[in-house]
Amino acid sequence: MSSSWTPTSVLMPQEVEPFFQQLARLKAQGLAILFISHKLHEVFAHSDPSTPRR
């Protein structure tokens, strides 16, 4: 398990999509992925639907 705050912030623009493709492959294998980021457009684009709760 690896963790990083906003992992895509350290990537070059051309590295971002391969990163998300790798996450999709891991998800397809049944792994749960906790993606923490302040870039909400990335979170919503690459996550399953969810409902935030207080």
C-alpha positions in Angstrom: 0.0 0.0 0.0 1.2 3.4 -0.9 -0.2 6.7 0.1 0.4 10.3 -1.0 -1.4 13.5 -0.7 -2.6 14.6 -4.1 -0.5 12.0 -6.0 -0.9 13.6 -9.4 0.6 16.9 -8.3 4.1 15.5 -8.6 3.4 14.0 -12.0 4.1 15.6 -15.4 0.9 16.2 -17.4 1.7 13.3 -19.7 2.0 10.9 -16.7 -1.4 11.6 -15.2 -3.5 9.4 -17.5 -1.2 6.4 -17.3 -1.4 6.7 -13.5 -5.2 6.6 -13.7 -5.1 3.7 -16.1 -2.9 1.7 -13.7 -5.4 2.5 -10.9 -8.2 1.2 -13.2 -6.3 -2.1 -13.7 -5.8 -2.5 -10.0 -9.5 -1.8 -9.4 -10.4 -4.4 -12.1 -8.4 -7.0 -10.1 -10.7 -6.3 -7.1 -8.4 -4.0 -5.1 -9.9 -1.2 -3.1 -8.2 2.2 -3.7 -8.4 5.1 -1.4 -7.5 8.2 -3.5 -7.1 11.4 -1.5 -6.8 14.6 -3.5 -7.8 18.3 -3.4 -8.2 18.0 -7.2 -11.9 17.2 -7.1 -12.3 17.0 -10.8 -9.9 14.0 -10.8 -11.6 12.4 -7.8 -15.1 12.6 -9.5 -13.7 11.5 -12.9 -12.1 8.4 -11.6 -14.1 7.2 -8.6 -17.2 5.1 -8.2 -20.4 7.1 -7.2 -20.5 7.8 -3.5 -22.5 9.8 -1.0 -20.5 11.9 1.4 -21.8 11.9 4.9 -21.2 14.1 7.9 
